[in-house]
Amino acid sequence: MSEKPILSVSHLKTYFDVTKGLFSKKQIVKAVDDVSFDIMPNETFGLVGESGCGKTTLGRTIVKLYEPTGGSITFEGQDIAKIKGAELKAYRKNMQMIFQDPYASLNPRMTVGEIIKEPMIIHNIYDTDAEREARVVELLKIVGLKPDHIRRYPAEFSGGQRQRIGIARALAVDPKFIVCDEPISALDVSIQAQVVNLLKNIQKELGLSYLFIAHDLSMVKHISDRIGVMYLGHMVEMGPGNDVYHRPLHPYTTALLSAIPIPDPDVAKAKSRIILEGEIPSPINPPAGCPFCTRCQKATERCHREMPQPIQVGTRMVACHLYER
């Protein structure tokens, strides 16, 4: 891998004002709060965590669907946090997104060909419609669909096929980076592995970098070079996929891994499941100290009082007082 990251996120914050009335107390949701990480060329960075932890908001902020409140997003050496107009359009040609819902993300009134050609038209790629149509046929073959599907509508396809159409649309402008926002969560289990393997093959052929967002740690481990674990808007652990999966450091990561189903009943019976008690704190009113302290079985008085800072432990970054010297 290159020494320089293709994407560098530094102290990124994305807040939303959810104050309900003019005279109501101001309420701010800290969806992403001081998150930093790098992604290298040709690398897949997996992002996991419970629903509401800020994974999708982070991904949408990176592609500039949401405006960051603070911090920087550097793509190929350029800080894109505040770019607009022509610069933003050029950035989005290189930074595409695959959405979670293959049903809602495709326009039901457009044919498959029109859906995939639309990004090419927006970014002025190819001079004629015949050239664009030839590229659409090529992309359909890449994602495992047939050329004659070009005239059909999304309603005529299964969920897995629709997601392949979404992948083809993301590839239409020859991006360098793709944010995969839970691209398999709405699919049948039998189809999930096919889509993940397709993404891996496309990455190998085209030299892409991925931010892969998902709930399933085992699937994330299968596709990711490195894994980041988010909780309540914070990155609590990050490191090589095998290290995070087999030797978790943060108590929250350990709890997530304990919930992964095991197909062998004898092994599953011997496995100890960690049950997290209590609800996830509100991002409007998070705990004063560690965001995980209200549910952590190892929390001390310091955890309730002081926010842990990210520290390096071997190959990993972890934000936990247990590892501070």
Summary of the structure (lengths in Angstrom):
residues: 325
radius of gyration: 20.9
end to end distance: 32.3
largest distance: 67.4
contacts: 1014
relative contact order: 0.14
helix: 36%
strand: 21%
